[in-house]
Amino acid sequence: MTDMTTTISILSLFGGAMLILFGMKLAGDGLQRAVGARLRNFLLTATDNRLKGVGVGAAITALLQSSSATTVMLVGFVGSGLMGLTQTMGVILGADIGTTVTVQIIAFKVYDYAIGLVGLGALVTFLGRGGRWKDAGQAILGFGFVFFALKILIDTFEPVSQNPFMKDFLLGLSKDPFAGIIISAVLTALFQSSAATLGIALTAAHSGILGIEAAVPIVLGANIGTTVTAIVSSLGATVDAKRVAFAHVLFKVIGVLLVLPFLDFFTTLVGHSSPDAARQVANAHTFFNIGIAVLFLPFTGPFTRLVTALLPQSLAPERFGPKYLDPIVLASPTLALVQATRETLRTADIVQEMLVKSIEVFDNDSVSTLEEIQEMDDDVDILDREVKLFIIKLSKESLSGEQARREQEIMLFSDNLENIGDVIDKNLMELAKKKIKGGLKFSKEGMEEIRALHKKVIENYQMGIAAFTSSDTELARRLITHKQKMTELERDLRQAHISRLYKGHKESIDTSAIHLDVLTNLKRINSYITNAAYPILEREKD
């Protein structure tokens, strides 16, 4: 080969490989937008047993054209608490089977129709203008690019196959399967697509440049390399989410280790499966992943326990943050709103604990409880910020009128919870500090009145949470009615305190400013929680 021919071949190989990656991404993105939301919901509801999980995982991955996409979804669902680790095992095995469908399709000589698919995809994309037709057109266009890239690679590999250096390199791979596995795993990790690596291997085999002895290690390495995407997606996630990615790695690595002692037998089996070299590569991928599923499926329970033991819960406290907000579910607004609601209710639980404990500080002058409440307010601020950022991202999706209203309800409710946390931390606890620092005591009657008002506030708080959760208009009306009663009660208690001042009660005189400010701030808290009622009643008018 001349220098010019070599340069052109290298550029063609690079361009063909990049076009495969671009086509796979284009097809995957189009399919995910077109059917991804429904598939996510289906995934959550159809994994109640192992066999069904395998079927669901295979079907979803075959449609999305990526086992990594399915596994990343699982990482997100487990991290958000929507699925348990055991539920994911069958789905992971099924996803690995589903990804073989892509490679089997590529093994057919569909590249002869590549330009036609590109034209059809472009036409549907232009005519679709928006919505699912445009997404479907993009998916067709992506597949067209993949098949067109395969044609480029086949035309390029034919002259390359005559290069002595390339022949020696591939001969070395067939003699050293570990090198083939490592190289393939690294390439797949970089491409983030086993289908892309195997697509190149298929075209090399079709051109006679890659024998089955060298191709099988490449297949095994691609199966290991494809786990990197799930590992990356689990970084910073919960331990359970990390276990999903770790389980995927173990399935693949253990599978490869089990095949290696029987590599010659496996290679011979694949070689007899078809006279076509490209089909042999596709079959090697299919046989390997079906074998893993058959081998591991009966033992998903023990395997789950093994993964849990190998990746235990960290003894070090995890950094505080949201549990249920995962960007993966943003493509499904209904699911995303459910998760945002769960995170907001988690915030509500923290605020309720702050509210309940606040009376203990006034009762017992507990400095440790006061400091604990201040730390909890920091957590509330974090969750409020994360919920709002999540909602802002969700607003960029196509939402129905009902979904948009719920989005606003969550945003407003989270804001009111943050305000309540601030009132408790920056107002009530500051008043408690003054009381403790001055060595002051409320009168017996005064403390009982504060407890009575505090109890009513907690009752209304719980009613507000229930109204927000269920969007119950009856609860919303009761909440507003109780606000008026609370105003009257606060006024009566204020007057009772002033009466004690006139009578010259020393304790009432010493704590008067603190006492009246406590009553005012409890009434403010009640007002914030009552705000949950108004969006619910506005809905009723629509």
C-alpha positions as CSV (number, residue, x, y, z in Angstrom):
1,M,0.0,0.0,0.0
2,T,1.3,3.5,-0.9
3,D,1.5,6.2,1.8
4,M,-1.4,8.0,0.2
5,T,-3.5,4.9,0.2
6,T,-2.6,4.2,3.8
7,T,-3.6,7.7,4.8
8,I,-6.9,7.4,3.0
9,S,-7.6,4.0,4.6
10,I,-6.8,5.4,8.1
11,L,-9.1,8.4,7.5
12,S,-11.8,6.0,6.2
13,L,-11.5,3.8,9.3
14,F,-11.7,6.7,11.6
15,G,-14.6,8.3,9.8
16,G,-16.5,5.0,9.6
17,A,-16.0,4.3,13.3
18,M,-17.2,7.8,14.3
19,L,-20.2,7.5,11.9
20,I,-21.2,4.3,13.6
21,L,-21.0,6.0,17.0
22,F,-23.0,9.0,15.8
23,G,-25.6,6.8,14.1
24,M,-26.0,4.6,17.2
25,K,-26.5,7.7,19.4
26,L,-28.9,9.3,16.9
27,A,-31.0,6.1,16.8
28,G,-30.9,5.6,20.5
29,D,-31.9,9.2,21.3
30,G,-34.7,9.1,18.8
31,L,-36.1,5.8,20.2
32,Q,-35.8,7.0,23.8
33,R,-37.7,10.2,23.1
34,A,-40.3,8.3,21.0
35,V,-41.0,5.4,23.4
36,G,-38.6,5.8,26.4
37,A,-41.2,7.2,28.8
38,R,-43.5,4.3,28.3
39,L,-40.7,1.8,28.5
40,R,-39.6,3.3,31.8
41,N,-43.1,3.0,33.3
42,F,-43.3,-0.5,31.9
43,L,-40.0,-1.4,33.4
44,L,-41.2,-0.3,36.9
45,T,-44.4,-2.4,36.7
46,A,-43.3,-5.6,34.9
47,T,-40.4,-6.9,37.0
48,D,-42.2,-8.8,39.7
49,N,-40.4,-12.1,38.9
50,R,-37.1,-13.1,37.4
51,L,-38.3,-14.6,34.1
52,K,-40.5,-11.6,33.4
53,G,-37.5,-9.3,34.3
54,V,-35.4,-11.0,31.7
55,G,-38.1,-10.6,29.1
56,V,-38.6,-7.0,29.9
57,G,-34.9,-6.2,30.0
58,A,-34.4,-7.9,26.6
59,A,-37.4,-6.1,25.0
60,I,-36.5,-2.7,26.3
61,T,-32.8,-3.0,25.3
62,A,-33.7,-4.3,21.8
63,L,-36.0,-1.2,21.3
64,L,-33.5,1.3,22.8
65,Q,-30.6,-0.3,21.1
66,S,-28.4,-0.1,24.2
67,S,-28.0,-2.3,27.2
68,S,-26.1,0.6,28.8
69,A,-29.3,2.7,28.5
70,T,-31.3,0.1,30.3
71,T,-28.7,-0.5,33.0
72,V,-28.4,3.3,33.6
73,M,-32.2,3.4,34.1
74,L,-31.9,0.7,36.6
75,V,-29.2,2.5,38.5
76,G,-31.4,5.6,38.6
77,F,-34.5,3.7,39.7
78,V,-32.7,1.8,42.5
79,G,-31.0,5.0,43.6
80,S,-34.4,6.7,43.8
81,G,-35.9,3.9,45.8
82,L,-38.3,2.9,43.0
83,M,-36.9,-0.6,42.6
84,G,-35.1,-3.0,44.8
85,L,-31.7,-4.5,44.0
86,T,-33.2,-8.1,43.6
87,Q,-35.7,-6.9,41.0
88,T,-32.9,-5.6,38.8
89,M,-31.0,-8.9,38.5
90,G,-33.3,-10.5,35.9
91,V,-33.6,-7.2,34.0
92,I,-29.8,-6.8,33.7
93,L,-29.5,-10.3,32.3
94,G,-32.3,-9.6,29.9
95,A,-30.7,-6.3,28.8
96,D,-27.5,-8.2,27.9
97,I,-29.6,-10.5,25.7
98,G,-31.4,-7.6,24.2
99,T,-28.2,-5.9,23.0
100,T,-27.4,-8.9,20.9
101,V,-30.4,-8.1,18.7
102,T,-28.6,-4.9,17.4
103,V,-25.5,-6.9,16.5
104,Q,-27.5,-9.6,14.8
105,I,-29.3,-7.0,12.7
106,I,-25.9,-5.4,11.7
107,A,-24.7,-8.9,10.6
108,F,-27.3,-9.0,7.9
109,K,-26.2,-7.3,4.7
110,V,-28.5,-4.4,5.2
111,Y,-25.7,-1.9,4.4
112,D,-26.8,-2.3,0.7
113,Y,-29.9,-0.4,1.6
114,A,-28.1,2.2,3.8
115,I,-28.6,5.2,1.5
116,G,-32.3,4.3,1.2
117,L,-32.6,4.3,5.0
118,V,-30.8,7.6,5.3
119,G,-33.2,9.1,2.7
120,L,-36.3,7.7,4.5
121,G,-35.1,8.9,7.9
122,A,-34.4,12.4,6.6
123,L,-37.8,12.5,4.9
124,V,-39.7,11.5,8.0
125,T,-37.6,13.9,10.1
126,F,-38.4,16.8,7.8
127,L,-42.1,16.0,7.5
128,G,-42.6,15.1,11.1
129,R,-41.6,18.6,12.2
130,G,-42.0,17.6,15.9
131,G,-43.3,14.9,18.2
132,R,-42.9,11.2,17.8
133,W,-42.8,11.2,14.0
134,K,-39.7,13.4,14.1
135,D,-38.2,11.1,16.8
136,A,-38.9,8.0,14.7
137,G,-37.4,9.7,11.6
138,Q,-34.2,10.5,13.6
139,A,-34.0,6.8,14.7
140,I,-34.3,5.6,11.1
141,L,-31.7,8.2,10.0
142,G,-29.4,6.9,12.8
143,F,-29.7,3.3,11.6
144,G,-29.1,4.5,8.1
145,F,-25.8,6.1,9.2
146,V,-24.8,2.9,11.0
147,F,-25.3,0.8,7.9
148,F,-23.7,3.3,5.7
149,A,-20.6,3.4,8.0
150,L,-20.5,-0.4,7.8
151,K,-20.3,-0.2,4.0
152,I,-17.4,2.3,4.3
153,L,-15.6,0.0,6.7
154,I,-16.0,-3.0,4.5
155,D,-14.7,-1.1,1.4
156,T,-11.7,0.1,3.6
157,F,-10.9,-3.3,5.2
158,E,-10.5,-5.1,1.9
159,P,-7.2,-3.3,0.9
160,V,-6.1,-3.1,4.6
161,S,-6.4,-6.9,4.9
162,Q,-3.4,-7.2,2.5
163,N,-1.1,-5.2,4.8
164,P,1.5,-7.5,6.3
165,F,1.6,-5.5,9.6
166,M,-2.1,-5.9,10.0
167,K,-1.9,-9.6,9.4
168,D,0.8,-10.0,12.0
169,F,-1.2,-7.9,14.5
170,L,-4.4,-9.9,14.1
171,L,-2.4,-13.2,14.2
172,G,-0.9,-12.0,17.5
173,L,-4.5,-11.4,18.9
174,S,-5.6,-14.9,17.9
175,K,-2.6,-16.3,19.9
176,D,-3.0,-14.0,22.9
177,P,-6.8,-13.8,23.7
178,F,-6.1,-11.7,26.8
179,A,-4.7,-8.9,24.7
180,G,-7.8,-9.0,22.5
181,I,-10.1,-8.9,25.5
182,I,-8.2,-5.9,27.0
183,I,-8.0,-3.9,23.8
184,S,-11.7,-4.5,23.0
185,A,-12.8,-3.6,26.6
186,V,-10.9,-0.3,26.4
187,L,-12.3,0.6,23.0
188,T,-15.8,-0.2,24.1
189,A,-15.4,1.8,27.3
190,L,-14.2,4.8,25.1
191,F,-17.0,4.3,22.6
192,Q,-19.6,3.6,25.4
193,S,-21.2,1.1,23.0
194,S,-20.5,-2.6,22.6
195,A,-22.5,-2.5,19.3
196,A,-20.0,0.0,17.8
197,T,-17.0,-2.2,18.7
198,L,-18.7,-5.3,17.4
199,G,-19.9,-3.5,14.3
200,I,-16.3,-2.8,13.4
201,A,-15.4,-6.4,14.3
202,L,-18.2,-7.7,12.0
203,T,-17.0,-5.7,9.0
204,A,-13.4,-6.8,9.6
205,A,-14.6,-10.5,9.7
206,H,-16.7,-10.0,6.6
207,S,-13.6,-8.6,4.8
208,G,-11.5,-11.6,5.9
209,I,-9.2,-9.5,8.0
210,L,-10.4,-10.9,11.3
211,G,-10.6,-14.6,11.9
212,I,-13.0,-16.1,14.5
213,E,-10.1,-17.0,16.8
214,A,-9.2,-13.3,17.2
215,A,-12.9,-12.2,17.0
216,V,-14.1,-14.1,20.0
217,P,-11.8,-12.4,22.5
218,I,-12.9,-9.1,21.0
219,V,-16.5,-10.1,21.7
220,L,-15.7,-11.0,25.3
221,G,-13.8,-7.7,25.8
222,A,-16.7,-5.7,24.4
223,N,-19.0,-7.3,26.9
224,I,-16.8,-6.1,29.8
225,G,-16.2,-2.7,28.4
226,T,-19.9,-1.9,28.0
227,T,-20.3,-1.9,31.9
228,V,-18.3,1.3,32.2
229,T,-21.3,3.5,31.3
230,A,-23.3,2.1,34.2
231,I,-20.3,2.5,36.5
232,V,-20.0,6.2,35.6
233,S,-23.8,6.8,36.1
234,S,-23.6,5.3,39.6
235,L,-20.8,7.6,40.8
236,G,-22.1,9.8,43.6
237,A,-25.3,7.7,43.8
238,T,-26.5,5.6,46.7
239,V,-24.9,2.3,47.7
240,D,-27.8,0.4,46.2
241,A,-27.4,2.2,42.9
242,K,-23.7,1.3,42.9
243,R,-24.6,-2.3,43.5
244,V,-26.6,-2.4,40.3
245,A,-23.6,-1.3,38.3
246,F,-21.4,-3.7,40.3
247,A,-23.7,-6.6,39.6
248,H,-23.5,-5.8,35.9
249,V,-19.7,-5.9,36.0
250,L,-19.7,-9.2,38.0
251,F,-22.1,-10.9,35.5
252,K,-19.8,-10.0,32.6
253,V,-16.4,-10.6,34.3
254,I,-17.4,-13.9,35.8
255,G,-19.0,-14.9,32.5
256,V,-15.7,-14.2,30.7
257,L,-13.6,-16.0,33.3
258,L,-15.9,-19.1,32.9
259,V,-15.5,-19.1,29.1
260,L,-11.7,-18.7,29.1
261,P,-10.9,-22.3,30.1
262,F,-13.2,-23.5,27.3
263,L,-12.2,-20.8,24.8
264,D,-11.2,-23.3,22.0
265,F,-14.5,-25.2,22.4
266,F,-16.5,-22.0,22.4
267,T,-14.7,-20.7,19.3
268,T,-15.3,-24.0,17.5
269,L,-19.0,-23.9,18.5
270,V,-19.3,-20.4,17.1
271,G,-17.4,-21.3,14.0
272,H,-19.9,-24.1,13.2
273,S,-22.9,-21.9,13.9
274,S,-22.8,-20.2,10.4
275,P,-20.6,-20.3,7.3
276,D,-20.7,-16.5,7.3
277,A,-17.8,-14.8,9.2
278,A,-19.8,-11.8,10.2
279,R,-22.7,-13.9,11.5
280,Q,-20.2,-15.9,13.6
281,V,-19.1,-12.8,15.4
282,A,-22.8,-11.9,16.0
283,N,-23.5,-15.4,17.2
284,A,-20.6,-15.4,19.6
285,H,-22.1,-12.3,21.2
286,T,-25.5,-13.9,21.4
287,F,-24.3,-17.3,22.7
288,F,-22.2,-15.6,25.5
289,N,-25.1,-13.4,26.8
290,I,-27.7,-16.2,26.6
291,G,-25.3,-18.4,28.4
292,I,-24.8,-15.9,31.2
293,A,-28.6,-15.5,31.6
294,V,-29.1,-19.3,31.8
295,L,-26.2,-19.7,34.2
296,F,-27.1,-16.9,36.7
297,L,-30.9,-16.6,36.5
298,P,-31.5,-19.5,39.0
299,F,-29.1,-17.9,41.5
300,T,-30.2,-14.2,41.4
301,G,-31.0,-14.4,45.2
302,P,-27.6,-15.6,46.3
303,F,-26.0,-13.4,43.7
304,T,-27.8,-10.3,45.2
305,R,-26.5,-11.3,48.7
306,L,-23.0,-11.6,47.2
307,V,-23.1,-8.2,45.7
308,T,-24.4,-6.7,49.0
309,A,-21.6,-8.4,50.9
310,L,-18.9,-7.3,48.5
311,L,-20.2,-3.7,48.4
312,P,-21.5,-3.1,52.0
313,Q,-23.1,0.0,53.3
314,S,-20.4,2.5,54.0
315,L,-19.7,3.1,57.7
316,A,-18.9,6.7,56.9
317,P,-22.0,9.0,56.8
318,E,-23.0,9.7,53.2
319,R,-23.2,13.3,52.1
320,F,-26.7,14.6,52.7
321,G,-28.7,15.1,49.5
322,P,-31.8,14.2,47.6
323,K,-32.8,10.5,47.5
324,Y,-35.5,10.5,44.9
325,L,-34.4,13.1,42.3
326,D,-32.8,11.4,39.4
327,P,-32.3,13.1,35.9
328,I,-33.1,9.8,34.3
329,V,-36.8,10.1,35.2
330,L,-37.1,13.7,33.7
331,A,-38.1,12.2,30.4
332,S,-41.2,10.8,32.0
333,P,-43.0,13.8,33.6
334,T,-45.6,11.7,35.4
335,L,-42.8,9.7,37.1
336,A,-40.7,12.8,37.7
337,L,-43.5,14.6,39.5
338,V,-44.0,11.5,41.7
339,Q,-40.3,11.6,42.6
340,A,-40.4,15.3,43.2
341,T,-43.4,14.9,45.5
342,R,-41.5,12.1,47.4
343,E,-38.5,14.3,47.9
344,T,-40.7,17.2,49.1
345,L,-42.5,15.0,51.6
346,R,-39.0,13.9,52.8
347,T,-38.4,17.6,53.4
348,A,-41.7,17.9,55.2
349,D,-40.7,15.1,57.6
350,I,-37.6,16.9,58.5
351,V,-39.5,20.2,59.1
352,Q,-42.1,18.4,61.2
353,E,-39.3,16.9,63.3
354,M,-37.9,20.5,63.8
355,L,-41.3,21.7,64.7
356,V,-41.9,18.9,67.3
357,K,-38.5,19.3,68.9
358,S,-38.7,23.1,69.1
359,I,-41.1,23.0,72.1
360,E,-38.5,20.8,73.9
361,V,-36.0,23.6,73.7
362,F,-38.3,26.0,75.4
363,D,-39.4,23.3,77.9
364,N,-36.0,22.0,78.9
365,D,-33.5,24.6,77.8
366,S,-31.8,21.9,75.7
367,V,-28.9,23.4,73.9
368,S,-28.1,20.1,72.1
369,T,-31.6,19.9,70.7
370,L,-31.4,23.5,69.6
371,E,-28.1,22.8,67.7
372,E,-29.7,19.7,66.1
373,I,-32.6,21.8,64.8
374,Q,-30.2,24.2,63.3
375,E,-28.4,21.4,61.5
376,M,-31.8,20.1,60.2
377,D,-32.6,23.5,58.7
378,D,-29.4,23.2,56.6
379,D,-30.7,19.9,55.3
380,V,-34.0,21.5,54.5
381,D,-32.3,24.3,52.5
382,I,-30.4,21.6,50.5
383,L,-33.5,19.7,49.6
384,D,-35.5,22.8,48.8
385,R,-32.8,23.9,46.4
386,E,-32.5,20.5,44.7
387,V,-36.3,20.1,44.3
388,K,-36.5,23.5,42.6
389,L,-33.6,22.8,40.3
390,F,-35.2,19.4,39.4
391,I,-38.6,21.2,38.7
392,I,-36.9,23.8,36.5
393,K,-35.3,21.0,34.4
394,L,-38.7,19.2,34.3
395,S,-40.4,22.4,33.0
396,K,-38.3,22.1,29.8
397,E,-40.2,18.8,29.0
398,S,-43.6,18.8,27.3
399,L,-46.1,18.9,30.2
400,S,-49.9,18.6,30.2
401,G,-51.9,21.3,31.9
402,E,-52.5,19.0,34.9
403,Q,-48.7,18.2,35.1
404,A,-47.8,21.9,34.9
405,R,-50.2,22.7,37.8
406,R,-48.8,19.9,39.9
407,E,-45.3,21.2,39.1
408,Q,-46.2,24.6,40.5
409,E,-47.8,23.1,43.6
410,I,-44.6,21.2,44.4
411,M,-42.5,24.3,43.9
412,L,-44.7,26.4,46.1
413,F,-45.0,23.8,48.8
414,S,-41.3,23.3,48.9
415,D,-40.8,27.0,49.3
416,N,-43.3,27.2,52.2
417,L,-41.5,24.3,53.9
418,E,-38.2,26.1,53.6
419,N,-39.8,29.3,55.1
420,I,-41.2,27.2,58.0
421,G,-37.7,25.8,58.6
422,D,-36.3,29.3,58.6
423,V,-38.9,30.6,61.1
424,I,-38.1,27.7,63.4
425,D,-34.3,28.1,63.1
426,K,-33.8,31.8,62.8
427,N,-36.7,33.0,64.9
428,L,-37.9,30.5,67.4
429,M,-34.5,29.1,68.2
430,E,-33.0,32.6,68.5
431,L,-35.8,33.4,71.1
432,A,-34.9,30.1,72.8
433,K,-31.2,31.2,73.0
434,K,-32.3,34.5,74.6
435,K,-34.4,32.6,77.2
436,I,-31.5,30.2,78.0
437,K,-28.8,32.8,78.1
438,G,-30.9,35.0,80.4
439,G,-31.8,32.1,82.6
440,L,-35.5,33.0,82.2
441,K,-38.6,30.9,82.8
442,F,-42.1,31.2,81.4
443,S,-44.9,31.2,83.9
444,K,-46.7,27.9,84.3
445,E,-49.8,29.3,82.6
446,G,-47.7,30.9,79.9
447,M,-45.9,27.7,79.0
448,E,-49.2,25.8,78.9
449,E,-50.6,28.3,76.5
450,I,-47.5,28.0,74.2
451,R,-47.8,24.2,74.3
452,A,-51.5,24.5,73.3
453,L,-50.8,26.8,70.4
454,H,-47.8,24.6,69.3
455,K,-50.0,21.5,69.4
456,K,-52.6,23.2,67.1
457,V,-49.9,24.2,64.7
458,I,-48.6,20.6,64.5
459,E,-52.2,19.3,63.8
460,N,-52.6,21.9,61.0
461,Y,-49.2,21.0,59.7
462,Q,-50.1,17.4,59.4
463,M,-53.4,18.3,57.7
464,G,-51.5,20.5,55.2
465,I,-49.1,17.6,54.3
466,A,-52.1,15.3,53.8
467,A,-53.8,18.0,51.6
468,F,-50.7,18.4,49.5
469,T,-50.2,14.7,49.1
470,S,-53.7,13.8,48.1
471,S,-54.9,17.2,46.6
472,D,-58.0,16.8,48.8
473,T,-60.2,19.8,48.4
474,E,-62.1,19.0,51.6
475,L,-58.9,19.0,53.6
476,A,-57.8,22.3,51.9
477,R,-61.1,24.0,53.0
478,R,-60.6,22.7,56.6
479,L,-57.1,24.0,56.6
480,I,-58.3,27.5,55.7
481,T,-61.0,27.4,58.3
482,H,-58.5,26.4,60.9
483,K,-56.3,29.3,60.0
484,Q,-59.0,31.7,61.1
485,K,-59.4,29.7,64.3
486,M,-55.7,29.9,64.9
487,T,-55.7,33.6,64.5
488,E,-58.4,33.9,67.1
489,L,-56.6,31.5,69.5
490,E,-53.3,33.4,69.1
491,R,-55.2,36.7,69.9
492,D,-56.8,35.2,73.0
493,L,-53.5,33.8,74.3
494,R,-51.8,37.2,73.7
495,Q,-54.5,38.9,75.7
496,A,-54.1,36.3,78.5
497,H,-50.4,37.1,78.7
498,I,-51.1,40.8,78.9
499,S,-53.6,40.2,81.7
500,R,-50.8,38.5,83.7
501,L,-48.6,41.5,83.1
502,Y,-51.2,43.8,84.6
503,K,-51.3,41.5,87.6
504,G,-47.6,41.9,88.0
505,H,-46.5,38.3,87.5
506,K,-42.6,38.5,87.6
507,E,-42.1,35.5,85.2
508,S,-44.5,37.0,82.7
509,I,-42.8,40.4,82.9
510,D,-39.3,38.9,82.5
511,T,-40.3,36.8,79.4
512,S,-42.9,39.1,77.9
513,A,-41.1,40.0,74.7
514,I,-40.0,36.4,74.1
515,H,-43.4,35.0,74.9
516,L,-45.3,37.3,72.5
517,D,-42.7,36.7,69.7
518,V,-43.1,32.9,70.1
519,L,-46.9,33.2,69.7
520,T,-46.3,35.4,66.6
521,N,-43.9,32.9,65.0
522,L,-46.1,29.9,65.6
523,K,-48.9,31.8,63.9
524,R,-46.5,32.5,60.9
525,I,-45.7,28.8,60.6
526,N,-49.4,28.0,60.5
527,S,-49.9,30.6,57.7
528,Y,-47.2,29.1,55.6
529,I,-48.6,25.6,55.9
530,T,-52.1,26.9,55.1
531,N,-50.7,28.1,51.7
532,A,-50.8,24.5,50.6
533,A,-54.6,24.8,50.4
534,Y,-54.9,27.6,47.9
535,P,-53.5,25.8,44.7
536,I,-55.7,22.8,45.5
537,L,-58.8,25.0,45.7
538,E,-57.8,26.9,42.5
539,R,-57.8,23.6,40.7
540,E,-61.5,23.1,41.6
541,K,-62.4,26.3,39.8
542,D,-60.8,25.1,36.5
